Amino acid sequence: MKKLKKLTAFLLVVSMAFALCACGSKDSGKDTTKELDAKKIYKEAVEKNSALTSSDMTSVVKMSFSQGEESMDFTTSMDTKVSGMNTDSLTYYAKTTMDMSGESVEMTMYYTDGYCYLSQLGQNIKYAYDMDGIVSQIQQNVDTSTLSVDSMEKMTAKKEGDSYVIDFVADPESMNDYVKQALSSLEGVTDGVNMNIEKVDGSYTVNKDGYYTLAKVNMTLSMEAEGETVDMNLTVDSTVNNPGEEVSITLPDFSGYTEVDAASLGIQ
């Protein structure tokens, strides 16, 4: 599994890219009334969620990848909170826990007043980071507004109580293009790795207030690196907690954090 382990960093980035994102695809041309209704409900929900200045989200990404008779499971749990989005007083919190082969690694990050504060493996560091940079990072991981509703290949909606459940199927070819674009700025991560997404589907739940509160994505793909192929199944379960309500982030004492240059961490 040596080659398989070398793909871990890339797979983690891919999983985060899709944790709270809709799935891009080409318009199939099969626009029945039900599909048009589903697209309308979804589009309006995305617009409402994207306009929020506060957000509280949790996601669990499960990856199972295999190479021949060998296999490995990898789970990433993410808890993110944002307050003051689209304002000059942005505060961000992210806790990520990665479990692989019986080992667990936890990372916590805060952003406030122009600084990122990072805790990992017993180290506490801080580095200056402009607001535009952190906003871009937040949008890359949790903002679905850049994905067009017309990119969905198939969408159907059904009413369940006061909510709508929207099932979707995405076009794998277009999903491949989206992933390449999403990861194009990450120098060195994608070098020598070829990816082929074979199947993507899932569902969104939209509540009575028009916000989406649950997102489920299932993906099957294969990846090739250094002449070897790894098959992978990925599932993402994301929850938007109490959309529309103000989010409060309690900041810890940062006095013990050591300041470093962001460039030394590979951060532009």
C-alpha positions in Angstrom: 0.0 0.0 0.0 3.0 2.3 -0.3 1.6 4.0 -3.5 -1.9 4.0 -2.0 -0.7 6.0 1.1 1.0 8.5 -1.2 -2.4 9.4 -2.5 -3.8 10.2 1.0 -3.1 14.0 0.9 -4.7 14.3 -2.5 -7.7 12.3 -1.5 -8.2 14.5 1.6 -8.2 17.6 -0.5 -10.7 16.1 -2.9 -13.0 15.1 0.0 -12.9 18.6 1.5 -13.6 20.1 -1.9 -16.9 18.2 -2.0 -17.9 18.1 1.6 -20.5 20.8 1.2 -20.6 21.3 -2.5 -23.2 20.5 -5.1 -22.2 18.2 -8.0 -21.5 19.8 -11.4 -22.6 18.2 -14.7 -24.0 19.0 -18.1 -27.7 19.7 -18.7 -29.2 16.4 -20.0 -32.0 18.2 -21.9 -34.6 16.0 -20.1 -36.4 18.9 -18.4 -39.7 17.4 -17.1 -41.9 19.6 -14.9 -40.7 17.7 -11.8 -37.1 18.2 -12.7 -37.6 22.0 -13.3 -39.4 22.2 -9.9 -36.4 20.5 -8.2 -33.9 22.8 -9.9 -35.9 25.8 -8.8 -36.1 24.7 -5.2 -32.4 23.8 -5.2 -31.3 27.1 -6.8 -33.3 29.2 -4.4 -31.9 27.2 -1.4 -28.3 27.7 -2.6 -28.9 31.4 -2.9 -30.4 31.7 0.6 -27.6 29.7 2.2 -24.9 31.6 0.3 -26.3 34.9 1.5 -25.9 34.0 5.2 -23.4 36.0 7.3 -23.2 33.2 9.9 -22.9 29.5 9.3 -22.6 26.3 11.4 -21.8 23.1 9.5 -20.7 19.6 10.2 -19.6 17.0 7.7 -18.4 13.4 7.7 -16.4 12.2 4.7 -15.9 8.5 4.5 -13.4 7.1 1.9 -12.8 3.5 1.1 -10.0 2.9 -1.4 -8.5 -0.4 -2.6 -5.6 -1.6 -4.7 -5.9 -5.2 -5.8 -6.6 -7.2 -2.7 -5.5 -4.4 -0.3 -7.9 -1.8 1.1 -7.9 1.2 3.4 -10.6 3.2 5.1 -10.2 6.9 5.8 -12.7 9.1 7.6 -12.6 12.9 7.9 -14.9 14.7 10.3 -15.3 18.5 10.0 -16.9 21.1 12.1 -16.9 24.6 10.7 -18.4 27.9 12.0 -18.4 31.3 10.5 -19.7 34.6 11.9 -19.5 38.0 10.2 -19.2 36.7 6.7 -19.2 39.5 4.1 -18.3 41.9 6.9 -15.1 43.5 8.3 -15.4 41.4 11.5 -15.1 37.9 10.1 -14.4 35.1 12.6 -13.9 31.5 11.4 -13.5 28.2 13.3 -12.7 24.8 11.8 -12.0 21.5 13.6 -10.9 18.6 11.5 -10.4 15.0 12.7 -8.8 12.5 10.4 -9.0 8.7 11.2 -6.9 6.2 9.1 -5.7 2.8 10.0 -6.5 3.1 13.6 -4.7 6.5 14.0 -6.4 9.8 14.6 -5.1 13.3 13.9 -6.9 16.4 15.0 -6.5 19.9 13.8 -8.1 23.1 15.0 -8.0 26.5 13.3 -9.3 29.9 14.2 -9.3 33.1 12.1 -9.8 36.6 13.6 -8.3 40.1 13.2 -6.0 39.2 10.3 -4.5 36.1 11.9 -4.9 32.3 11.6 -4.3 30.3 14.8 -3.5 26.6 14.1 -3.3 23.8 16.7 -2.0 20.4 15.5 0.1 17.5 17.0 0.7 19.5 20.2 1.9 22.6 18.3 0.2 26.0 18.5 1.2 28.5 15.8 -0.2 31.7 14.3 0.4 33.5 11.1 -0.8 36.7 9.4 -3.4 36.1 6.7 -5.4 38.7 4.9 -9.2 38.5 5.0 -9.5 37.9 1.2 -7.4 34.8 1.6 -9.5 33.3 4.4 -12.8 34.2 2.6 -11.5 32.4 -0.5 -10.7 29.3 1.6 -14.2 29.4 3.2 -15.9 29.7 -0.1 -13.9 26.9 -1.7 -14.9 24.5 1.1 -18.4 25.5 2.0 -19.9 27.8 -0.6 -22.0 26.2 -3.3 -23.1 29.4 -5.0 -20.5 29.0 -7.8 -22.1 25.8 -9.1 -24.9 26.3 -11.6 -28.1 24.5 -11.2 -28.0 23.8 -14.9 -25.0 21.6 -14.3 -27.2 18.9 -12.8 -27.9 16.0 -15.1 -31.0 14.9 -13.3 -32.9 16.3 -10.3 -36.2 15.2 -8.8 -38.0 16.6 -5.8 -40.5 15.1 -3.3 -42.2 16.6 -0.3 -41.6 15.1 3.1 -43.5 16.9 5.8 -42.5 20.6 5.7 -39.3 19.8 3.8 -38.3 19.0 0.2 -35.9 16.1 -0.6 -34.1 16.6 -3.8 -32.3 13.6 -5.4 -29.7 14.3 -8.1 -27.4 12.5 -10.5 -24.3 14.3 -11.8 -22.4 13.8 -15.1 -19.0 12.2 -14.2 -17.1 13.9 -17.1 -18.2 17.4 -15.9 -17.3 16.4 -12.4 -13.8 15.6 -13.4 -13.5 19.1 -15.0 -14.8 20.7 -11.8 -12.3 18.8 -9.6 -9.4 19.8 -11.8 -10.4 23.4 -11.6 -11.0 23.4 -7.9 -7.5 21.9 -7.2 -5.6 23.8 -9.9 -4.2 26.3 -7.4 -2.7 23.6 -5.2 0.8 23.2 -6.5 2.4 19.8 -6.0 -0.7 18.1 -4.7 -2.0 16.9 -8.0 1.3 16.3 -9.7 1.4 12.9 -11.4 -2.1 12.0 -10.3 -4.8 11.2 -12.8 -8.4 10.9 -11.7 -11.5 9.4 -13.3 -14.8 9.9 -11.6 -17.2 7.2 -12.6 -20.5 8.0 -10.8 -21.9 10.8 -8.6 -25.3 11.0 -7.0 -26.9 12.2 -3.8 -29.6 14.3 -2.2 -30.3 17.6 -0.6 -33.0 18.4 2.1 -34.5 21.9 2.0 -36.4 23.0 5.0 -39.7 24.9 5.3 -37.7 28.2 5.4 -36.0 27.5 2.1 -32.5 26.7 3.4 -30.8 23.4 2.6 -30.0 21.6 5.8 -28.7 18.2 4.7 -26.5 17.2 1.8 -25.5 13.6 0.9 -23.0 12.9 -1.9 -21.9 9.4 -3.1 -19.0 9.2 -5.5 -17.1 6.3 -7.2 -13.8 7.0 -8.9 -10.4 5.7 -9.7 -7.0 7.4 -9.4 -3.7 6.6 -11.0 -0.3 7.6 -9.6 3.2 6.3 -10.4 1.7 3.7 -12.8 -0.7 2.2 -10.2 -4.5 2.5 -10.0 -6.5 2.9 -6.8 -10.3 2.4 -6.8 -12.2 4.6 -4.4 -15.7 5.0 -2.9 -16.5 8.3 -1.2 -19.5 9.4 0.8 -20.2 12.8 2.3 -22.9 13.6 4.9 -23.2 17.3 5.7 -25.5 19.1 8.0 -26.2 22.9 8.1 -27.2 23.6 11.7 -29.9 26.1 12.3 -29.5 28.1 9.1 -30.6 31.7 9.5 -29.6 31.9 13.1 -26.7 33.9 14.4 -23.6 31.8 15.2 -21.4 32.5 18.2 -17.7 31.5 18.2 -15.8 31.5 21.5 -12.2 32.3 21.0 -9.5 30.7 23.2 -6.5 32.4 24.8 -4.0 32.8 21.9 -1.1 34.0 24.1 0.8 30.8 23.9 0.8 30.6 20.1 4.2 31.0 18.3 4.1 33.3 15.2 5.5 32.0 12.0 5.8 33.2 8.4 2.8 31.9 6.3 5.3 31.3 3.4 7.1 28.7 5.6 3.9 26.6 5.6 3.5 26.8 1.9 0.7 29.4 2.2 0.7 32.2 -0.3 
